[in-house]
Each structure stands twice: as C-alpha cells, then as structure tokens.
Amino acid sequence: MHLNPYGEYAVLLAASLVNDWPADRAGIEERTLELGMTQTFPPAADDHERIKTVIDDWLAIVDESDPDARALLLNAQLAAAAAYPRLTNHDGEGWHLHYRDDVPSLPYVLRAIISLGTSLHLVTRGMSRLGRCQAAPCTNVVADVTRNGRQRFCSVRCANRAAVRRHRARA
C-alpha cells in the first residue's frame, strides 16, 4: 500500500462527511463505499451519533492551527483506535495492511481510518494541509491534496467568490 493515497482517501472521506453530513447511517455507509471503502459493518442503533462524535473529534484537529497541539489531538485519536499493522485479504482487494483491530463497528473503523489517514496526510504533505475554506462565509473543510500545497478553497465556486471580492475591494 502506498501510504500517501491512503491518507488522501481518509481525509477526503472525513471532509466529505463534514461538508455534507448524511441524514442517517445508511447515507454514511453509502458515502464510505462511494469513496473507496469496500467493507461494510453490521449496523448498531447508535452508529449515526457515534460517527458524528468521530467527525466532531476530527474537526478539533482540523480547526487546530498549532502543529504541536494538532499532533497531540491526533495522537489521542490514534491511541483510541489504531493498532499494530496487520496483513489482511478481504473483499477481493488482495493483501493489504490494516492499522486497526478487527472490530466489526463502522464508528470504530472510521475513527481508525480517519485518524491514521490524517496522520499520514499531515506528515507526508505538511502539517498545514488541512483547514477550513477561506471564502467567508463558507466553513467547509479543505483537505489540501494539491501538488503545490496552496489549496485554500473547498471548491471552484468559493475560489471564484473570493476572487470577485478581492477584485471589488481593489476597484
């Protein structure tokens, strides 16, 4: 497994959940499958609320601008869910690594995937490559996966909106 795409997948999944929170657990599972997860997990009555807690905990990391404090928050999330790497072969994916225990719980797995993936994203791309859209009033999460590391907006629409504001301010 190439580590950077794993980090990219995880932060893009987490950002997708933040920026467009599904109405129910089925919507969350559908999103995870759309964005590349292959496993499904038995539903539990409180999954939707528990996954919202995972996402809220992740948002604390997103909103922390100090790299040292961000690392502390992320390390706490890793301690809660990540485990030693293990080889696995499921769902026709071929042999690959999991960095979590085999707990059949979507909230647990998402915490592990998102925390590990965010860690990989930040250490390989840079500790500042995760934040909020800079086109007020938008507050969407931006996971910067660009080559040059200068992504500041969540979408072309927000980038254009900010450019128009800058242009009008100069005029």
Secondary structure, DSSP 8 states (H G I E B T S, - for coil): --HHHHHHHHHHHHHHHHHT--SSHHHHHHHHHHTT--------TTHHHHHHHHHHHHHHHHH--SHHHHHHHHHHHHHHHEEEEEEE--TT--SEEEEE-----HHHHHHHHHHHHHHHHHHHH-TTSEEE-SSTT---EEE---SSS----SSHHHHHHHHHHHHHHH-
